[in-house]
Amino acid sequence: MKKNIILLTAVVLLSACSSIRVTTDYDTQVDFAKYKTFAFYKPSIDKADVSDLDKKRILRALETELLAKGYTKSENPDMLVSFFTKSRERVDVNQSNVGFGWGWGWGWNPWMMNGGMNNVNVSQFTEGTLFVDFIDKEKKELIWQGIGTGALRNDNRDKKEERIKEFVKEIVSRFPPEKK
């Protein structure tokens, strides 16, 4: 029993490390099996509120993931791939009370003392959201959207690139939607 609890705790902690929340939405009337080729929809990507270097990182990561899934990049694609981003500053405040006390009776006691410590941890970070859109080229209609949200790390270039790959992989892993 202890081993199962330890294993479950480890799985929860490791999954929390990724901490990218992904949601998807799609047109249920679309036959996703017909899509075999893709290209990037540059006019939309050019408007994305992210640096040109990060755009390149996202495009490379998307291309890598789609090629790995068996799609082919084409001049005459079945679907267009686009993305856009949003970000916001977040502040998390966590309070933990560590202490001891004494007193008598039920309910509130004005003579009760808490001799412990209150620990307040404040952390500030940027939360980013990456929207990945797949568009039917012929109909010019959105067929699938994946949205990934998580903390951004701007420590250095390598960590930033790794985080972008992580975001893209988590989102694209849910495409195409499973048949019901």
C-alpha positions in Angstrom: 0.0 0.0 0.0 2.8 2.4 0.9 4.5 1.7 -2.4 1.3 2.6 -4.3 0.9 5.8 -2.4 4.6 6.8 -3.1 4.2 5.9 -6.8 1.0 8.0 -7.0 2.6 10.9 -5.3 5.6 10.8 -7.7 3.3 10.7 -10.7 1.3 13.7 -9.4 4.5 15.6 -8.7 6.0 14.9 -12.1 2.8 15.8 -13.9 2.7 19.1 -11.9 6.2 19.9 -13.2 4.8 20.1 -16.7 1.9 22.2 -15.6 0.6 23.0 -19.0 -3.2 22.9 -19.1 -4.5 22.0 -22.5 -8.0 22.2 -23.8 -9.3 21.5 -27.3 -12.3 22.3 -29.4 -13.2 21.1 -32.9 -15.9 20.7 -35.5 -17.6 17.3 -34.8 -18.8 17.1 -38.4 -15.3 17.1 -39.9 -13.5 13.9 -41.1 -10.0 14.5 -39.8 -8.7 11.5 -41.7 -8.9 13.4 -45.0 -6.2 15.8 -43.9 -2.7 14.7 -44.9 -0.8 17.9 -45.7 -0.3 21.3 -44.1 1.2 24.7 -44.5 1.5 27.7 -42.1 -1.0 30.6 -42.5 1.5 33.4 -42.5 -0.9 36.4 -42.5 -2.3 35.3 -39.1 1.0 34.3 -37.6 2.5 37.7 -38.5 0.0 39.2 -36.1 0.9 37.0 -33.2 2.1 39.1 -30.2 5.4 37.4 -29.7 9.0 38.1 -30.8 10.1 37.0 -34.3 12.6 34.6 -32.7 9.8 33.0 -30.6 7.6 32.8 -33.8 10.4 30.8 -35.4 10.7 28.5 -32.4 6.9 27.9 -32.4 6.9 27.2 -36.1 9.8 24.8 -35.9 8.2 22.9 -33.0 4.8 22.7 -34.8 6.5 21.4 -38.0 8.4 18.8 -36.0 5.3 17.6 -34.2 3.2 17.4 -37.3 5.8 15.6 -39.3 6.2 13.1 -36.5 2.5 12.5 -36.7 2.8 11.7 -40.4 1.6 14.9 -41.9 3.5 16.4 -44.9 4.4 20.0 -45.4 3.1 21.2 -48.8 2.8 24.1 -51.1 -0.8 22.9 -51.8 -2.0 21.8 -48.4 -5.3 20.3 -47.1 -5.1 22.4 -44.0 -3.5 25.6 -42.8 -1.9 25.9 -39.4 -1.9 29.2 -37.4 -1.2 30.3 -33.9 -1.5 33.3 -31.6 -0.5 34.0 -28.1 -1.6 35.8 -25.0 0.1 36.4 -21.7 -0.6 38.0 -18.3 1.2 38.5 -15.1 0.1 36.3 -12.2 0.7 36.6 -8.5 0.2 33.6 -6.2 0.0 34.0 -2.5 0.2 31.0 -0.3 -0.1 31.1 3.5 0.8 28.3 5.9 0.3 28.5 9.6 2.8 26.5 11.6 2.3 26.8 15.3 0.8 25.8 18.6 -1.8 27.1 20.9 -3.5 26.7 24.2 -6.9 27.5 25.6 -10.0 26.0 27.1 -13.6 25.5 26.1 -15.6 25.4 23.0 -15.8 28.2 20.5 -13.8 31.4 20.5 -11.6 32.1 23.6 -10.1 35.6 24.0 -7.3 34.1 26.1 -6.2 31.7 23.4 -2.7 32.2 22.2 -1.0 31.1 19.0 2.7 31.1 19.5 3.5 29.7 16.0 4.5 31.4 12.8 2.6 32.5 9.8 4.5 31.9 6.6 3.4 33.8 3.5 5.0 32.9 0.2 4.4 35.3 -2.7 5.5 34.4 -6.2 5.1 36.4 -9.4 5.3 34.9 -12.9 4.1 35.3 -16.4 1.4 32.9 -17.5 1.3 32.4 -21.3 -1.4 30.9 -23.5 -0.7 29.4 -26.9 -3.6 28.9 -29.3 -3.0 26.6 -32.2 -5.6 26.6 -35.0 -6.1 24.1 -37.9 -8.1 25.5 -40.7 -9.6 23.7 -43.7 -7.9 25.4 -46.6 -10.7 24.8 -49.1 -13.6 25.9 -46.9 -11.5 28.5 -45.0 -13.1 27.3 -41.8 -11.5 26.6 -38.4 -11.7 22.8 -37.8 -9.7 22.4 -34.6 -8.2 24.6 -31.9 -5.8 23.6 -29.1 -5.1 25.9 -26.2 -2.2 25.4 -23.9 -1.7 27.6 -20.8 1.2 27.5 -18.3 3.9 29.4 -16.7 6.5 30.9 -19.0 10.2 30.7 -18.2 12.4 33.4 -19.6 15.6 32.4 -17.8 17.7 31.8 -20.9 17.3 30.9 -24.5 17.7 27.1 -24.1 15.0 26.9 -21.4 12.7 29.2 -23.4 13.1 26.9 -26.5 12.5 23.8 -24.4 9.4 25.3 -22.8 8.0 26.2 -26.3 8.6 22.7 -27.5 6.8 21.4 -24.4 3.8 23.6 -25.0 3.5 22.7 -28.7 4.0 18.9 -28.0 1.2 18.9 -25.3 -1.2 20.7 -27.6 -0.5 18.8 -30.9 -0.6 15.5 -29.0 -4.4 15.9 -28.9 -4.7 16.3 -32.7 -6.6 14.8 -34.5 -9.4 14.3 -32.0 -10.2 10.7 -31.2 -13.3 9.2 -33.0 -16.2 8.6 -30.6 
